[in-house]
Amino acid sequence: MADPHLSDETLAALVEQRLDQSALAKVHAHVDVCPSCHELVVSMAGSYFAEQAKPRKDSLPHVQLTDRENEVLLRVAKGFTLP
């Protein structure tokens, strides 16, 4: 007997938006009536989007500040007004 549930790969493709329209319709139809697969999709989506929301170190630009700019930023951070 075949497994009535969708594969992890198919559910991951759903979460990652990699399904074509035909497959998407079939997967949605199944997930709408299968509590187990629905629960897996919710869990996978939460993990996927939490990971996507993390800032990546390589995505932040490197900025070289002058000594004066560093001094100004430090003063502002400490709540001082500029001279």
Buried (B, 14 or more C-beta within 10 A) or exposed (E): EEEEBBEEEBBBBBBEEEBEEEEBEEBEEBBEEBEEBBEBBEEBBEEBEEEEEEEEEEEEEEEEEEEEEEEBEEEEEEEEEEE
